[in-house]
Amino acid sequence: MKRFVLAGFAVFATWLGFAALPAAAQNVYPFQQPRFQYGWQTPLSPYLNMLIPGNAAVNYYALVEPQFQRRQYFNQMNQTVQGILNQLPQ
């Protein structure tokens, strides 16, 4: 009796293995590199660096403020480059 139960389970497991389709969570497309560009900005706020344990003033002036300055610099640089590219003859 035990053999019939195990044989039935083995047949069912084999059938299930052949009938299984890829799960929806699996990516069926080929791998693509992340599309981070030069000057890419994280969607997280720089103010989250204020939560780092330690002196809040040091965290602000050493971590938060430079990130805002870097973002401003990258935006100005991108606008300058776009302006130059728009002036080029096509």
C-alpha positions, -999 to +999 in steps of 0.1 A: +000+000+000+028+024+009+044+018-025+013+028-044+011+060-024+048+068-030+045+058-067+014+081-071+033+109-054+063+104-077+041+105-108+023+136-096+057+153-087+071+144-122+039+157-139+041+189-118+077+194-128+070+192-165+038+212-164+053+241-143+055+274-161+078+303-152+065+322-122+053+358-129+080+371-105+108+357-127+122+380-153+119+364-188+137+393-205+175+395-210+195+414-184+197+451-189+222+474-172+207+500-149+201+533-167+220+556-143+233+586-161+261+609-151+247+631-124+219+607-115+201+617-084+187+593-058+150+596-051+158+597-014+161+630+004+195+641+016+178+650+048+178+613+057+215+617+065+205+638+095+193+605+111+229+592+113+239+591+150+262+618+160+264+656+159+235+670+139+254+700+128+283+679+114+258+656+096+241+686+080+272+706+069+293+675+060+266+653+044+233+671+036+245+705+023+272+691-001+246+669-017+223+698-024+253+718-038+262+688-059+226+685-073+226+722-081+260+720-098+249+690-119+216+708-129+235+739-139+261+719-158+234+699-177+216+732-186+249+746-199+256+715-220+221+715-234+225+752-243+257+745-261+242+715-279+212+736-290+235+762-306+254+736-327+244+735-363+224+704-372 
